[in-house]
Structure formats: C-alpha cells, structure tokens
Amino acid sequence: MLVRLCDAQDLPITGAKRFDVDQARLAVVRTSNGSIFIIDDECSHADFSLSEGEVDSEDNTIECPKHGALFDIVTGEPECLPATKPIATYSWEMQNGELFVELENE
Ligand code: FES
C-alpha cells in the first residue's frame, strides 16, 4: 500500500532524514544529483539510525555512524563489516508534490 511520507519541501536537500510512519522507521536519502532512495533507518548490525550517517552520492552508499558499516542505498546490501545482512529498500512515488512510499500490507 502507498503511504504518504511528507511534502517534497520536507525532504533533505542532500543526505538522509528519518521518517516514522505506520510502524516503519525509514530513512529518505537524496543524493547530490537529486536522486531519492528510501531505506530502512535501522542498521542491520544493531539498532542505530542510518539517517544520522554520511551519504556518498558517487558510490550510492550510506555509512552507519555507530560502527562504520556501509550500505548500498539502491540495493540495501552491506558493503563492509560489521553488517552482514541487507536492509530493506522501498519504492516510492511523488504525487502532486507529496512523497509516498510503498509499504507491504500487514
Ligand atoms: S550499528 Fe551500524 S554498524 Fe554497528
């Protein structure tokens, strides 16, 4: 189901921002070329917020600030230890200036 996340103007200009919606904890990432990705905000290594991490717009990665795991923001796959499990990625739609995320039905 499509769930409204925010107005387009509330998105980060670049970098990541956390949104809590429908029991999901998401990080919306905007790279320096304007591409938008939505990923789980919770690192798969431990409970730490990926939206506080640094985004690399060239490599399309985000770095967990807690222990330094890198995640591909396109696929969710970890690119280095200590994370070994992927994080979820989500598709999204922009409708009339509002961002919607596709969440699984419960
Ligand atoms: S909590 Fe993210 S790498 Fe450990």
Boltz pocket constraint, residues with backbone or C-beta under 6 A from the ligand:
constraints:
  - pocket:
      binder: B
      contacts: [[A, 43], [A, 44], [A, 45], [A, 46], [A, 47], [A, 48], [A, 64], [A, 65], [A, 66], [A, 67], [A, 68], [A, 69], [A, 82], [A, 83]]
      max_distance: 6.0
